[in-house]
Amino acid sequence: MAAAPGAILNRDAGFGGVGAMTIPLNSAAGCGHHGLVTAISMPLAMPAMGGEASADSELVARLRDGDRTAVEEAYLAHHAAIRGFARRLVGDAAAAEDIVHEAFVALPRAIRRFRGDGSLRAFLIGVAANHSRRHVRSAMRRRRATERLAAHEELQPRTVDATDQLITKQLAGKLWAALDDLPIDQRVVFVLCEAEQRTSVEVAEIVGAPEGTVRTRLFHAKRKLREKLEEEP
């Protein structure tokens, strides 16, 4: 699959074989681009959002009443989507699991803030995003340690196939490094809008910000990613 300049090629790696997509980094005006196409593990299978709000009403009522079995039901219904978001956000399976755990532990208290305007799943993703900050920092430290090991591997003799795999890892590493430089609010919006392909209205609901703010965060995130990648040789 060929990708346009200034785009991120998204390939699923171990999350159900969902296929591929292209994330454009250029602005609407098309100014500026980055020549590299980088592969990053951001699984793209997204459960349907339609009809969730009405189906959630009974479960939300039970959560507000302190029903423990309601938390279990919420976990069974939504943990896969929360884990997928967390994995796309931090790029680290262990950190993603921690975020999922913390989101559902916090749910009995957090549900008091749920106004019922959207779906429970969207609300849970917002809770997960609020718990992600320290995990993003931890994942950054692990990635940098891995990069130091990878730099040593580059010096070793390799076959053609092994060299191709190393190049792919290097390109993905450059993109994760660029994401790591984003403020967390911009990073969350970028993942929700571009990796998960949610609308700005949905993302505004999830992050609890006006739609205009979401669009502004996405604009700045894409600009910074493009500039960061253009700095790379």
C-alpha positions as CSV (number, residue, x, y, z in Angstrom):
1,M,0.0,0.0,0.0
2,A,1.5,3.3,-1.1
3,A,1.0,6.3,1.2
4,A,1.0,10.0,0.2
5,P,3.9,12.2,1.3
6,G,3.4,13.7,4.8
7,A,1.4,10.8,6.0
8,I,1.6,8.1,8.6
9,L,1.0,4.6,7.4
10,N,-0.9,2.7,10.1
11,R,-0.6,-1.1,10.1
12,D,-2.2,-3.4,12.7
13,A,0.3,-5.6,14.5
14,G,-1.3,-8.3,16.6
15,F,-4.8,-6.8,17.2
16,G,-6.9,-8.8,15.0
17,G,-5.4,-8.2,11.6
18,V,-7.5,-5.2,10.8
19,G,-5.6,-3.9,7.8
20,A,-4.1,-0.5,7.1
21,M,-4.9,3.2,6.8
22,T,-3.2,6.5,6.1
23,I,-3.1,9.4,8.5
24,P,-2.4,12.7,6.7
25,L,-0.2,15.2,8.5
26,N,-0.6,18.0,6.1
27,S,-2.8,20.9,6.9
28,A,-6.0,21.6,4.9
29,A,-4.0,24.0,2.8
30,G,-1.4,21.3,2.0
31,C,1.5,23.4,3.2
32,G,4.5,21.4,4.2
33,H,5.0,17.6,4.4
34,H,7.3,14.9,5.5
35,G,8.7,12.5,2.9
36,L,8.9,9.5,5.2
37,V,6.1,7.1,5.6
38,T,6.3,5.6,9.1
39,A,4.7,2.4,10.4
40,I,3.2,2.5,13.8
41,S,1.2,-0.1,15.7
42,M,-2.1,1.6,16.2
43,P,-4.9,-1.0,15.8
44,L,-7.8,0.3,13.9
45,A,-10.8,-1.9,14.8
46,M,-13.3,0.3,16.5
47,P,-16.6,-1.0,17.9
48,A,-19.7,0.8,16.7
49,M,-20.8,3.8,18.8
50,G,-24.4,4.0,17.6
51,G,-27.2,3.3,20.1
52,E,-24.9,2.9,23.1
53,A,-26.3,5.9,25.0
54,S,-29.8,4.3,25.3
55,A,-28.5,0.9,26.0
56,D,-26.3,2.3,28.8
57,S,-29.0,3.9,30.8
58,E,-29.9,1.0,33.1
59,L,-26.2,0.1,33.6
60,V,-25.4,3.7,34.5
61,A,-28.2,3.8,37.0
62,R,-26.8,0.6,38.7
63,L,-23.3,2.1,38.7
64,R,-24.6,5.2,40.5
65,D,-26.3,2.9,43.0
66,G,-23.0,1.3,43.8
67,D,-23.8,-2.1,42.2
68,R,-20.5,-4.0,42.0
69,T,-21.8,-6.4,39.3
70,A,-22.5,-3.3,37.2
71,V,-18.8,-2.5,37.2
72,E,-18.1,-6.1,36.0
73,E,-20.7,-5.7,33.2
74,A,-19.2,-2.4,32.2
75,Y,-15.8,-4.0,32.0
76,L,-16.9,-6.9,29.9
77,A,-18.7,-4.5,27.5
78,H,-16.0,-1.9,27.1
79,H,-12.6,-3.1,28.2
80,A,-11.5,-3.9,24.7
81,A,-12.2,-0.4,23.4
82,I,-10.5,1.2,26.4
83,R,-7.5,-1.0,26.0
84,G,-7.3,-0.2,22.3
85,F,-7.3,3.5,23.0
86,A,-4.7,3.2,25.7
87,R,-2.4,1.1,23.5
88,R,-2.7,3.7,20.7
89,L,-2.0,6.5,23.2
90,V,1.0,5.1,25.0
91,G,2.4,2.5,22.5
92,D,3.1,0.1,25.4
93,A,1.0,-3.0,26.3
94,A,1.9,-3.0,30.0
95,A,1.1,0.7,30.4
96,A,-2.1,0.2,28.5
97,E,-3.2,-2.6,30.9
98,D,-2.5,-0.3,33.8
99,I,-4.6,2.5,32.3
100,V,-7.5,0.1,31.8
101,H,-7.3,-1.2,35.4
102,E,-7.2,2.4,36.8
103,A,-10.1,3.5,34.6
104,F,-12.4,0.8,35.9
105,V,-11.3,1.1,39.5
106,A,-12.1,4.8,39.3
107,L,-15.5,4.2,37.5
108,P,-17.7,3.9,40.7
109,R,-16.6,7.4,41.7
110,A,-16.2,8.9,38.3
111,I,-19.7,7.9,37.2
112,R,-21.1,10.8,39.4
113,R,-19.7,13.2,36.7
114,F,-21.5,11.4,33.9
115,R,-24.3,13.6,32.5
116,G,-25.7,11.1,30.1
117,D,-25.2,13.3,27.0
118,G,-23.1,10.6,25.3
119,S,-22.2,6.9,25.7
120,L,-20.7,5.2,28.7
121,R,-17.9,4.0,26.4
122,A,-17.0,7.6,25.4
123,F,-17.1,8.6,29.1
124,L,-14.8,5.7,30.0
125,I,-12.3,6.7,27.4
126,G,-12.2,10.1,28.9
127,V,-11.6,8.6,32.3
128,A,-8.8,6.5,30.8
129,A,-7.3,9.6,29.2
130,N,-7.3,11.4,32.6
131,H,-5.3,8.5,34.1
132,S,-2.8,8.2,31.2
133,R,-0.4,11.1,32.0
134,R,2.1,9.3,34.2
135,H,1.8,6.2,32.0
136,V,2.7,8.2,28.9
137,R,5.9,9.4,30.7
138,S,6.8,5.8,31.8
139,A,6.3,4.5,28.3
140,M,8.5,7.3,27.0
141,R,11.3,6.2,29.3
142,R,11.0,2.5,28.3
143,R,11.0,3.5,24.6
144,R,14.2,5.6,25.1
145,A,15.9,2.6,26.8
146,T,14.9,0.4,23.9
147,E,16.2,2.9,21.4
148,R,19.6,2.7,23.1
149,L,19.6,-1.0,22.7
150,A,18.5,-0.7,19.1
151,A,21.3,1.7,18.3
152,H,23.7,-1.1,19.4
153,E,21.9,-3.6,17.2
154,E,22.5,-1.4,14.1
155,L,26.2,-2.2,14.3
156,Q,25.6,-6.0,13.9
157,P,25.8,-7.7,10.5
158,R,22.3,-8.5,9.1
159,T,20.5,-10.3,6.3
160,V,18.4,-8.2,3.9
161,D,15.1,-9.2,5.6
162,A,16.5,-8.4,9.0
163,T,17.7,-5.0,7.7
164,D,14.2,-4.2,6.4
165,Q,12.7,-5.1,9.7
166,L,15.1,-2.8,11.5
167,I,14.3,0.1,9.2
168,T,10.6,-0.4,9.9
169,K,11.3,-0.3,13.6
170,Q,13.5,2.8,13.2
171,L,10.8,4.6,11.3
172,A,8.1,3.7,13.9
173,G,10.5,4.8,16.6
174,K,10.8,8.2,15.0
175,L,7.1,8.7,15.0
176,W,6.7,7.6,18.6
177,A,9.5,10.0,19.5
178,A,7.5,12.7,17.8
179,L,4.3,11.8,19.6
180,D,6.3,11.8,22.9
181,D,7.1,15.5,22.3
182,L,3.4,16.4,22.1
183,P,1.6,17.8,25.2
184,I,-0.7,15.1,26.5
185,D,-3.9,17.0,25.5
186,Q,-2.8,17.3,21.9
187,R,-1.6,13.7,21.9
188,V,-5.0,12.4,23.2
189,V,-6.9,14.4,20.5
190,F,-4.6,13.2,17.8
191,V,-5.0,9.6,18.7
192,L,-8.8,9.9,19.0
193,C,-9.3,11.9,15.8
194,E,-6.7,10.3,13.5
195,A,-5.9,6.8,14.8
196,E,-9.5,6.1,15.9
197,Q,-11.1,8.3,13.3
198,R,-13.6,9.8,15.6
199,T,-15.4,13.1,14.8
200,S,-14.5,16.3,16.5
201,V,-17.9,16.2,18.2
202,E,-17.3,12.8,19.6
203,V,-13.8,13.8,20.8
204,A,-15.1,17.0,22.4
205,E,-17.5,14.8,24.4
206,I,-14.7,12.4,25.4
207,V,-12.2,15.0,26.6
208,G,-14.7,17.5,28.0
209,A,-13.6,20.4,25.8
210,P,-15.4,22.6,23.2
211,E,-15.3,21.3,19.6
212,G,-13.3,24.3,18.6
213,T,-10.7,23.5,21.2
214,V,-10.4,19.9,19.9
215,R,-9.9,21.2,16.3
216,T,-7.2,23.6,17.6
217,R,-5.4,20.9,19.5
218,L,-5.5,18.6,16.5
219,F,-4.1,21.3,14.2
220,H,-1.2,22.0,16.5
221,A,-0.5,18.3,17.0
222,K,-0.3,17.6,13.3
223,R,1.8,20.6,12.7
224,K,4.3,19.7,15.4
225,L,4.4,16.1,14.2
226,R,5.1,17.2,10.7
227,E,7.8,19.6,11.8
228,K,9.4,17.0,14.1
229,L,9.6,14.4,11.4
230,E,11.0,16.9,8.9
231,E,13.9,17.5,11.2
232,E,14.9,13.8,11.0
233,P,17.5,12.9,8.3
